[in-house]
Amino acid sequence: MVDPSAAASTVRTAARTLSSLLSQLAFLDGSEGYSESMAQLTERQRILDQKVASDMGPNPPLITVFLGGTNVGKSTMFNLAIGESVACPSEVARGTRSPALYGNKADLDIIKNAPIFKDYQRLALTRAAELNEPIEGAKKAFFHMHNRESFQSLVLVDAPDLDSNHEQNHATAKDALFCSDAVIFVTSNQKYRDAVCEELLARAARLGKRIYVIFNFQTSKAVDDFKKRYRILTGEVLQDHRLVKVDYTRRAELESGPWVAKLRELIPAMIADKNIIQKTTLRATCLQIPDELAPCLNRYDREVKAVEDLRQKLEEALQKRADAHSTEVRDAGIPEMDEIMTLVMKELRVPGIDRIYDAIFDTTRAFWKRIRSFLGGDNSEKVRELRYTSELDRLKRHFNAYIDDISTVFDQADPNFFVPLRKRIPPQIFTRLDEDRAKELTDAWREKRREIVEEARDKIVTDLKSKKVLKGFIQASKLALRSASVVAVFHFGPQPAIDIAGSAIADFGLRSLLDKALGGAYQKSTEDKVMEGLQTCFHDLLNDRLLVPIHNGLPAQHSKEAYSRLETAVAALRDAARSL
């Protein structure tokens, strides 16, 4: 058998976890239905905090609230039920402004330390009229203490009208409903079909509240009709012992008739069923809140997917543009690569065969010319200026194309979410580049590119200094030189042999030698690695100037991980409730 105290503790823990996650949840501000969804979310979290998450000890009082429409006599019935004039009946509609809590000191002390009416100013009731005074500033909840043994473990609450068109009154009545275990619903011939009251009555049933009914100014036809509507609204049959039919027509007859005794019999009956009522309410509330949260979580799920889709499409647009730009840079050539290859050849000079090295260098001019052509070796001022202009035009073209890409991504996104969202993103993000900003970005690009090229050059030189690469080149060089020199000396003597050896290496062995010596260093580390670095460089430049401000405008709390945590917390609350 499950320990009820342990089960309740598990429920409270699950409720606190879910409430904490809900407090971090927000929807896209300004989107369609935003205000309504936030209000629903806030209300569900408030129910969790006030009714489920709080720990009021092993023997919490039964909280019973008098609820009903305007001028149905709630305050009058409250006073008649307790036999004291605590509430303040009024002939004026919406007379009650603040809730009155009636209980003994021990029970009210528990309430004071709980989150029930947590953002209300809690005051001792000194005169009934305080309950009807207009509220300025913080809302108020008034406590009236007694020492009656017959009312122990019970706190009765007189609340404002449920159907009040005064927003604060209506919110206070709902707070009283959410924190209650039982509801004494007061209605009348004129008000029992009121839509607002019916909606709250049905919700009280879904939250597992024990419902009692006082039908004021009753007629048999109206009561029978109400019973049918009650069954439709709550799914339950209204039991006769929970229905008090008040038949008075004049205030002078208020305390006469058998209905007064029946009204006062409700109090001990509720106290006798306290544990059952509280357990039922707690369990039903924990099972109902996930259902009520479903529209909010479904909306959040849609928003998460939309934001994730937007992020992915922006990343794809950025990567596509970075690829296109790096390809264009590759085709155009990189002037700094000429310096890299000069240093590479210097590192490959083999001590003791300088003249052979010179011959190798001379006989590779055709190959070297091709390299220079690819690398763009002409560093004259005019050529540099032309290259800068070309780079500026290239950057302008790709940046502006990316701006068009991201504008298209937003234009194709769900307008319900992203029309207001786009307004939060710096407008200059969607502005095409002018000449000054293009030059600024080009200079930034050139500086980053220089850093990458220097890093690549240092890596190449380091690789060539390693024993494996240099040793391989020397061995291959000596082998080729030896083969060519033997033939040359045999036919022509020593001096022509040097020239012929160089030519032989150029004709028969140079490409192979360079492939062996530079295959890993030049082809991969130099060309591909540098191009890869430049692509990343351009990607970072786009990210810093465009994507980062966009992402800063996107809601950071929208993520699949956050939604997954919410789903887990909701399931945990359901499972804990079923164990009660």
C-alpha positions as CSV (number, residue, x, y, z in Angstrom):
1,M,0.0,0.0,0.0
2,V,1.3,3.4,-0.9
3,D,2.1,5.7,2.0
4,P,-0.3,8.7,1.5
5,S,2.2,11.2,3.0
6,A,5.0,9.9,0.7
7,A,2.6,10.0,-2.3
8,A,1.6,13.6,-1.5
9,S,5.2,14.6,-1.2
10,T,6.0,13.2,-4.6
11,V,3.1,15.1,-6.0
12,R,4.3,18.4,-4.5
13,T,7.9,17.8,-5.8
14,A,6.5,17.1,-9.3
15,A,4.4,20.2,-9.1
16,R,7.3,22.4,-8.1
17,T,9.4,21.1,-10.9
18,L,6.7,21.8,-13.5
19,S,5.9,25.2,-12.0
20,S,9.6,26.1,-12.3
21,L,9.8,25.1,-15.9
22,L,6.5,27.0,-16.7
23,S,8.0,30.1,-15.1
24,Q,10.8,30.0,-17.7
25,L,8.3,29.5,-20.6
26,A,7.2,32.3,-22.8
27,F,5.7,32.7,-26.2
28,L,6.7,34.9,-29.1
29,D,5.7,38.4,-28.0
30,G,3.4,40.1,-30.3
31,S,2.3,37.0,-32.2
32,E,-1.3,36.1,-32.7
33,G,-3.0,34.9,-29.5
34,Y,0.1,35.8,-27.4
35,S,-1.8,37.6,-24.6
36,E,-4.4,34.8,-24.3
37,S,-1.8,32.1,-24.2
38,M,0.3,33.9,-21.6
39,A,-2.8,34.4,-19.5
40,Q,-3.7,30.7,-19.7
41,L,-0.1,29.7,-18.9
42,T,0.0,32.1,-15.9
43,E,-3.3,30.8,-14.5
44,R,-2.3,27.2,-14.7
45,Q,1.0,27.9,-13.0
46,R,-0.9,29.8,-10.3
47,I,-3.1,26.8,-9.6
48,L,-0.1,24.6,-9.3
49,D,1.6,27.0,-6.9
50,Q,-1.5,27.7,-4.7
51,K,-3.1,24.3,-4.6
52,V,-0.5,21.6,-5.3
53,A,3.1,22.7,-4.8
54,S,2.6,24.2,-1.3
55,D,3.2,22.0,1.8
56,M,0.7,22.9,4.6
57,G,1.8,20.1,6.8
58,P,0.2,16.7,7.8
59,N,-3.2,18.1,8.7
60,P,-4.1,21.1,6.5
61,P,-7.5,22.8,6.9
62,L,-10.3,22.2,4.5
63,I,-10.6,25.3,2.4
64,T,-14.2,25.9,1.3
65,V,-15.2,29.0,-0.8
66,F,-18.6,30.6,-1.3
67,L,-18.9,31.4,-5.0
68,G,-21.6,32.7,-7.2
69,G,-22.9,35.4,-9.4
70,T,-23.7,39.0,-8.7
71,N,-26.4,39.7,-6.0
72,V,-27.3,36.0,-5.3
73,G,-26.7,36.4,-1.6
74,K,-23.2,34.8,-1.1
75,S,-22.3,37.0,1.8
76,T,-25.7,36.6,3.4
77,M,-25.4,32.8,3.1
78,F,-21.9,32.9,4.4
79,N,-23.0,34.7,7.6
80,L,-26.0,32.4,8.0
81,A,-23.8,29.3,7.7
82,I,-21.4,30.4,10.4
83,G,-24.0,32.2,12.6
84,E,-22.0,35.4,12.7
85,S,-21.9,38.7,10.8
86,V,-18.5,38.5,9.3
87,A,-19.1,39.1,5.6
88,C,-20.7,42.4,4.5
89,P,-23.9,41.8,2.4
90,S,-24.7,44.7,0.1
91,E,-27.7,45.7,-2.0
92,V,-25.3,47.1,-4.5
93,A,-24.0,44.8,-7.3
94,R,-20.4,43.7,-6.9
95,G,-20.4,44.8,-3.3
96,T,-17.7,42.4,-2.0
97,R,-14.2,43.5,-3.2
98,S,-11.9,41.4,-0.9
99,P,-12.1,37.9,0.3
100,A,-12.9,37.1,3.9
101,L,-11.2,34.0,5.5
102,Y,-13.0,32.6,8.5
103,G,-11.1,30.0,10.7
104,N,-9.4,29.4,14.0
105,K,-6.0,30.8,14.7
106,A,-4.1,27.5,14.0
107,D,-5.7,27.1,10.7
108,L,-5.2,30.7,9.6
109,D,-1.6,30.5,10.7
110,I,-1.1,27.6,8.2
111,I,-2.8,29.7,5.5
112,K,-0.6,32.7,6.2
113,N,2.5,30.6,5.6
114,A,1.2,29.0,2.4
115,P,1.1,30.6,-1.1
116,I,-2.7,30.9,-1.0
117,F,-3.5,34.5,-1.9
118,K,0.2,34.8,-1.9
119,D,0.4,38.2,-3.6
120,Y,-2.4,39.7,-1.5
121,Q,-1.9,41.9,1.5
122,R,-3.1,39.8,4.4
123,L,-4.9,41.7,7.2
124,A,-6.9,41.1,10.3
125,L,-10.6,42.0,9.7
126,T,-11.6,44.7,12.1
127,R,-15.0,45.6,10.5
128,A,-17.1,44.0,7.8
129,A,-17.2,47.1,5.7
130,E,-13.5,46.7,4.9
131,L,-14.4,43.8,2.6
132,N,-16.5,46.2,0.3
133,E,-14.0,49.1,0.2
134,P,-12.4,49.9,-3.2
135,I,-8.9,48.5,-3.5
136,E,-6.0,50.8,-4.1
137,G,-2.6,49.2,-4.7
138,A,-2.0,45.6,-3.6
139,K,-5.1,43.3,-3.3
140,K,-6.2,42.4,0.2
141,A,-7.3,39.3,2.0
142,F,-8.9,39.7,5.4
143,F,-8.7,37.1,8.2
144,H,-11.2,36.6,10.9
145,M,-10.2,34.2,13.7
146,H,-12.5,32.3,16.1
147,N,-12.1,29.6,18.8
148,R,-15.0,27.4,17.9
149,E,-14.2,23.7,18.2
150,S,-17.0,22.7,15.8
151,F,-15.2,24.7,13.0
152,Q,-11.7,23.3,13.5
153,S,-9.7,22.2,10.5
154,L,-12.0,24.3,8.3
155,V,-11.4,27.7,6.6
156,L,-14.4,29.3,5.0
157,V,-13.9,32.0,2.3
158,D,-16.4,34.6,1.1
159,A,-15.3,35.7,-2.4
160,P,-16.3,38.4,-4.8
161,D,-18.7,37.7,-7.7
162,L,-17.7,35.2,-10.4
163,D,-19.5,37.0,-13.1
164,S,-18.3,40.5,-12.1
165,N,-17.4,42.7,-15.0
166,H,-14.8,44.2,-12.6
167,E,-11.6,42.4,-13.7
168,Q,-10.0,42.4,-10.3
169,N,-13.1,41.0,-8.6
170,H,-13.3,38.2,-11.1
171,A,-9.6,37.4,-10.7
172,T,-10.0,37.3,-6.9
173,A,-13.0,34.9,-7.2
174,K,-10.9,32.6,-9.4
175,D,-8.0,32.7,-7.0
176,A,-10.4,31.6,-4.2
177,L,-11.7,28.8,-6.4
178,F,-8.2,27.6,-7.3
179,C,-7.0,27.3,-3.7
180,S,-10.2,25.7,-2.4
181,D,-11.0,22.0,-1.7
182,A,-14.7,22.5,-1.7
183,V,-17.1,25.0,-3.3
184,I,-20.5,26.2,-1.9
185,F,-22.1,27.5,-5.1
186,V,-24.8,30.1,-4.5
187,T,-27.2,30.8,-7.3
188,S,-30.8,32.0,-7.9
189,N,-33.7,31.9,-10.3
190,Q,-32.1,34.9,-12.2
191,K,-28.4,33.7,-12.2
192,Y,-28.3,29.9,-12.5
193,R,-28.0,30.0,-16.3
194,D,-25.3,32.7,-16.3
195,A,-22.6,31.5,-18.7
196,V,-19.6,32.8,-16.7
197,C,-20.9,31.1,-13.5
198,E,-21.6,27.9,-15.4
199,E,-18.1,27.8,-16.9
200,L,-16.5,28.2,-13.5
201,L,-18.8,25.6,-11.9
202,A,-17.8,23.1,-14.6
203,R,-14.1,23.9,-14.1
204,A,-14.5,23.4,-10.3
205,A,-15.9,19.9,-11.1
206,R,-12.9,19.2,-13.4
207,L,-10.5,20.2,-10.7
208,G,-12.1,17.8,-8.3
209,K,-13.7,20.3,-5.9
210,R,-16.5,18.9,-3.7
211,I,-19.5,21.0,-4.8
212,Y,-22.5,22.1,-2.6
213,V,-25.3,24.2,-3.9
214,I,-27.4,26.9,-2.3
215,F,-30.3,27.8,-4.5
216,N,-31.6,31.2,-3.4
217,F,-35.1,32.5,-4.3
218,Q,-35.9,28.9,-5.5
219,T,-38.8,27.6,-7.4
220,S,-39.3,23.9,-8.2
221,K,-39.1,24.5,-12.0
222,A,-35.9,26.5,-11.8
223,V,-34.3,23.9,-9.4
224,D,-35.2,21.0,-11.7
225,D,-33.8,22.8,-14.7
226,F,-30.6,23.6,-12.7
227,K,-30.2,20.0,-11.8
228,K,-30.2,19.0,-15.4
229,R,-27.7,21.7,-16.3
230,Y,-25.6,20.7,-13.4
231,R,-25.4,17.1,-14.7
232,I,-24.4,18.4,-18.1
233,L,-21.8,20.8,-16.7
234,T,-20.2,18.5,-14.1
235,G,-21.0,15.0,-15.3
236,E,-22.5,14.3,-11.9
237,V,-25.9,14.1,-10.4
238,L,-26.5,16.8,-7.8
239,Q,-27.2,14.9,-4.6
240,D,-30.0,16.2,-2.5
241,H,-28.0,16.4,0.7
242,R,-25.7,18.8,-1.0
243,L,-28.5,21.1,-2.2
244,V,-30.0,23.7,0.1
245,K,-33.2,25.3,-1.3
246,V,-33.8,28.8,0.1
247,D,-37.4,29.9,-0.3
248,Y,-37.5,33.2,1.5
249,T,-38.8,36.3,-0.4
250,R,-38.3,39.0,2.2
251,R,-35.3,39.8,4.4
252,A,-37.5,39.5,7.5
253,E,-37.8,35.8,6.9
254,L,-34.1,35.2,6.5
255,E,-33.6,33.0,9.6
256,S,-36.8,31.1,9.4
257,G,-37.6,27.8,7.8
258,P,-36.0,24.4,7.8
259,W,-33.5,25.4,5.1
260,V,-31.4,27.4,7.6
261,A,-30.8,24.2,9.7
262,K,-29.9,22.3,6.5
263,L,-27.5,25.0,5.5
264,R,-25.7,24.8,8.9
265,E,-25.6,21.0,8.6
266,L,-23.2,21.4,5.6
267,I,-20.3,22.4,7.8
268,P,-19.9,19.3,10.0
269,A,-20.6,17.1,6.9
270,M,-17.7,18.7,5.1
271,I,-15.4,18.4,8.0
272,A,-16.2,14.7,8.4
273,D,-15.2,14.1,4.8
274,K,-12.2,16.4,4.9
275,N,-9.5,13.8,4.0
276,I,-11.5,12.3,1.2
277,I,-12.3,15.8,-0.2
278,Q,-8.7,17.0,-0.1
279,K,-7.3,13.8,-1.6
280,T,-9.9,13.9,-4.4
281,T,-9.3,17.5,-5.1
282,L,-5.5,17.1,-5.2
283,R,-5.6,14.1,-7.5
284,A,-8.1,15.6,-9.9
285,T,-6.2,18.9,-10.0
286,C,-3.0,17.2,-10.9
287,L,-4.6,15.2,-13.7
288,Q,-6.6,18.2,-15.0
289,I,-3.7,20.8,-15.1
290,P,-1.8,18.8,-17.8
291,D,-5.0,18.7,-19.9
292,E,-5.4,22.5,-19.4
293,L,-1.8,23.1,-20.3
294,A,-2.0,21.1,-23.5
295,P,-3.0,24.2,-25.7
296,C,-0.1,26.2,-24.2
297,L,2.4,23.3,-24.7
298,N,1.1,22.7,-28.2
299,R,1.6,26.3,-29.1
300,Y,5.0,26.3,-27.6
301,D,5.9,23.1,-29.6
302,R,4.8,24.8,-32.8
303,E,6.8,27.9,-31.9
304,V,9.9,25.8,-31.1
305,K,9.6,24.0,-34.4
306,A,9.2,27.2,-36.3
307,V,12.2,28.8,-34.5
308,E,14.3,25.8,-35.1
309,D,13.3,25.7,-38.7
310,L,14.2,29.4,-39.0
311,R,17.5,28.9,-37.4
312,Q,18.3,25.9,-39.7
313,K,17.3,27.8,-42.8
314,L,19.4,30.8,-41.8
315,E,22.4,28.5,-41.2
316,E,21.9,26.9,-44.6
317,A,21.7,30.3,-46.2
318,L,24.9,31.4,-44.5
319,Q,26.7,28.2,-45.4
320,K,25.5,28.4,-49.0
321,R,26.9,31.9,-49.3
322,A,30.2,31.0,-47.6
323,D,30.6,28.1,-50.0
324,A,29.9,30.3,-53.0
325,H,32.3,33.0,-51.8
326,S,35.2,30.7,-51.0
327,T,34.8,29.0,-54.4
328,E,35.1,32.4,-56.0
329,V,38.1,33.3,-54.0
330,R,39.7,30.0,-54.9
331,D,39.1,30.7,-58.6
332,A,40.5,34.2,-58.3
333,G,43.7,33.2,-56.6
334,I,45.2,34.2,-53.3
335,P,48.2,36.6,-53.6
336,E,49.7,35.6,-50.2
337,M,50.2,32.0,-51.5
338,D,53.1,33.2,-53.6
339,E,55.0,34.0,-50.4
340,I,54.1,30.7,-49.0
341,M,55.6,28.8,-51.9
342,T,58.8,30.9,-51.9
343,L,59.3,29.9,-48.2
344,V,58.5,26.3,-49.0
345,M,61.2,26.2,-51.7
346,K,63.6,27.8,-49.3
347,E,63.0,25.1,-46.7
348,L,63.6,22.5,-49.4
349,R,67.1,23.7,-50.2
350,V,69.4,20.7,-49.6
351,P,72.8,21.8,-48.0
352,G,75.8,20.8,-50.2
353,I,74.1,20.8,-53.5
354,D,73.2,24.5,-53.9
355,R,74.0,24.5,-57.6
356,I,71.8,21.5,-58.1
357,Y,69.0,23.4,-56.2
358,D,69.6,26.4,-58.6
359,A,69.3,24.1,-61.5
360,I,66.1,22.6,-60.1
361,F,64.7,26.1,-59.5
362,D,65.6,27.2,-63.1
363,T,64.2,24.1,-64.7
364,T,60.9,24.5,-62.9
365,R,60.0,27.9,-64.3
366,A,57.2,26.6,-66.4
367,F,55.7,24.8,-63.4
368,W,56.4,27.8,-61.2
369,K,54.7,30.1,-63.7
370,R,51.6,28.0,-63.5
371,I,51.7,28.2,-59.7
372,R,52.2,31.9,-59.9
373,S,49.3,32.2,-62.3
374,F,47.1,30.4,-59.8
375,L,48.4,32.2,-56.8
376,G,48.5,35.7,-58.4
377,G,52.1,36.5,-57.8
378,D,52.1,40.0,-59.2
379,N,52.2,42.3,-56.2
380,S,52.5,45.7,-58.0
381,E,50.5,48.5,-56.5
382,K,48.2,48.6,-59.5
383,V,47.5,44.9,-59.3
384,R,46.9,45.1,-55.5
385,E,44.4,48.0,-56.0
386,L,42.6,46.0,-58.7
387,R,42.5,43.0,-56.4
388,Y,41.1,45.1,-53.5
389,T,38.4,46.5,-55.8
390,S,37.6,43.0,-56.9
391,E,37.4,41.7,-53.4
392,L,35.2,44.6,-52.3
393,D,32.8,44.0,-55.2
394,R,32.8,40.3,-54.4
395,L,32.1,40.9,-50.7
396,K,29.3,43.4,-51.5
397,R,27.7,40.9,-53.9
398,H,27.8,38.0,-51.5
399,F,26.7,40.0,-48.4
400,N,23.8,41.5,-50.3
401,A,22.9,38.1,-51.7
402,Y,22.9,36.8,-48.1
403,I,20.7,39.7,-47.0
404,D,18.3,38.7,-49.8
405,D,18.5,35.1,-48.6
406,I,17.6,35.8,-45.0
407,S,14.9,38.2,-46.0
408,T,13.4,35.4,-48.1
409,V,13.6,33.0,-45.1
410,F,11.7,35.4,-42.9
411,D,9.2,36.2,-45.6
412,Q,8.5,32.4,-46.0
413,A,8.2,31.8,-42.3
414,D,4.9,31.5,-40.5
415,P,3.6,35.1,-40.4
416,N,1.7,34.5,-37.1
417,F,5.0,34.1,-35.4
418,F,7.6,36.0,-37.3
419,V,6.0,39.2,-38.5
420,P,6.2,40.6,-35.0
421,L,9.5,38.8,-34.3
422,R,11.2,40.4,-37.3
423,K,10.4,43.8,-35.8
424,R,12.7,42.9,-32.8
425,I,15.7,42.3,-35.1
426,P,17.9,45.3,-35.9
427,P,16.5,46.8,-39.1
428,Q,20.0,47.4,-40.5
429,I,20.3,43.6,-40.8
430,F,18.0,43.7,-43.8
431,T,19.7,46.8,-45.4
432,R,21.9,46.2,-48.4
433,L,25.5,47.3,-48.1
434,D,26.6,50.8,-49.0
435,E,30.1,51.6,-50.2
436,D,31.5,52.6,-46.8
437,R,30.2,49.6,-44.9
438,A,31.4,47.4,-47.8
439,K,34.9,48.8,-47.4
440,E,34.8,48.2,-43.6
441,L,33.8,44.6,-44.1
442,T,36.4,44.1,-46.9
443,D,39.2,45.4,-44.6
444,A,37.9,43.0,-41.8
445,W,37.9,40.2,-44.3
446,R,41.4,40.9,-45.5
447,E,42.7,41.0,-42.0
448,K,41.1,37.7,-41.1
449,R,42.4,36.2,-44.4
450,R,45.9,37.4,-43.6
451,E,45.8,35.6,-40.2
452,I,44.6,32.4,-41.8
453,V,47.3,32.5,-44.5
454,E,50.1,33.1,-42.0
455,E,48.8,30.3,-39.9
456,A,48.8,28.0,-42.9
457,R,52.3,29.1,-43.9
458,D,53.7,28.4,-40.5
459,K,52.1,25.0,-40.5
460,I,53.6,24.1,-43.9
461,V,57.1,25.2,-42.8
462,T,56.7,23.2,-39.6
463,D,55.6,20.1,-41.6
464,L,58.5,20.5,-44.0
465,K,60.9,20.7,-41.1
466,S,59.7,17.4,-39.8
467,K,62.1,14.5,-40.4
468,K,59.7,12.4,-42.4
469,V,59.0,15.0,-45.2
470,L,62.5,16.5,-45.5
471,K,64.2,13.1,-45.3
472,G,61.9,11.8,-48.1
473,F,62.7,14.7,-50.3
474,I,66.4,14.4,-49.8
475,Q,66.4,10.7,-50.5
476,A,64.4,11.2,-53.7
477,S,66.6,14.1,-54.8
478,K,69.8,12.1,-54.3
479,L,68.4,9.2,-56.1
480,A,67.4,11.3,-59.1
481,L,70.7,13.2,-59.1
482,R,72.8,10.1,-58.9
483,S,71.0,8.5,-61.9
484,A,71.2,11.6,-64.0
485,S,74.9,12.4,-63.0
486,V,76.2,8.9,-63.9
487,V,74.9,9.3,-67.4
488,A,76.0,12.9,-67.7
489,V,79.6,12.3,-66.5
490,F,80.0,9.3,-68.7
491,H,79.1,11.3,-71.8
492,F,80.0,14.9,-71.1
493,G,82.2,15.4,-68.1
494,P,81.6,17.0,-64.7
495,Q,80.4,20.6,-65.6
496,P,77.8,19.8,-68.2
497,A,76.7,17.1,-66.0
498,I,75.3,19.6,-63.5
499,D,73.2,21.3,-66.1
500,I,72.0,18.0,-67.6
501,A,71.3,16.6,-64.1
502,G,69.1,19.6,-63.4
503,S,67.3,19.1,-66.8
504,A,67.0,15.4,-66.1
505,I,65.4,16.1,-62.8
506,A,63.1,18.6,-64.3
507,D,62.2,16.4,-67.2
508,F,61.9,13.1,-65.4
509,G,61.8,13.6,-61.7
510,L,60.7,17.1,-60.6
511,R,56.9,16.5,-60.6
512,S,57.4,13.3,-58.7
513,L,59.8,14.9,-56.2
514,L,57.5,17.8,-55.6
515,D,54.5,15.5,-55.2
516,K,56.4,13.4,-52.7
517,A,57.7,16.4,-50.7
518,L,54.7,18.6,-51.0
519,G,51.9,16.2,-51.5
520,G,50.7,16.3,-47.9
521,A,51.9,19.8,-47.2
522,Y,51.0,21.8,-50.3
523,Q,48.0,20.0,-51.8
524,K,46.2,19.4,-48.6
525,S,47.6,21.7,-45.9
526,T,48.1,24.6,-48.2
527,E,45.4,24.8,-50.9
528,D,42.6,22.8,-49.3
529,K,43.3,23.8,-45.7
530,V,43.6,27.5,-46.5
531,M,40.5,27.5,-48.6
532,E,38.7,25.7,-45.8
533,G,40.0,28.3,-43.4
534,L,38.9,31.1,-45.7
535,Q,35.4,29.6,-46.0
536,T,35.2,29.5,-42.2
537,C,36.5,33.0,-42.0
538,F,33.8,34.3,-44.3
539,H,31.2,32.2,-42.4
540,D,32.3,33.9,-39.2
541,L,32.2,37.3,-40.7
542,L,28.6,36.7,-41.8
543,N,27.8,35.3,-38.5
544,D,29.2,38.2,-36.5
545,R,27.7,40.9,-38.7
546,L,24.4,39.3,-39.6
547,L,23.5,36.0,-38.0
548,V,24.4,36.9,-34.4
549,P,22.1,39.9,-34.3
550,I,19.3,37.9,-35.8
551,H,19.8,35.1,-33.3
552,N,19.8,37.6,-30.5
553,G,16.4,38.7,-31.7
554,L,15.1,35.1,-31.6
555,P,13.7,33.8,-28.3
556,A,16.6,32.0,-26.6
557,Q,14.2,30.0,-24.4
558,H,12.6,28.3,-27.5
559,S,14.4,24.9,-27.8
560,K,13.6,21.3,-28.3
561,E,15.4,20.5,-25.0
562,A,13.1,22.9,-23.1
563,Y,10.0,21.4,-24.6
564,S,11.3,17.9,-23.8
565,R,11.8,18.9,-20.1
566,L,8.2,20.2,-20.0
567,E,6.8,17.0,-21.4
568,T,8.8,15.0,-18.9
569,A,7.6,17.2,-16.0
570,V,3.9,16.9,-17.1
571,A,4.2,13.2,-17.3
572,A,5.8,13.0,-13.8
573,L,2.9,15.1,-12.3
574,R,0.3,12.7,-13.9
575,D,2.1,9.6,-12.6
576,A,2.5,11.1,-9.1
577,A,-1.2,12.0,-9.1
578,R,-2.3,8.5,-10.0
579,S,-0.4,7.2,-7.0
580,L,-2.5,9.2,-4.6
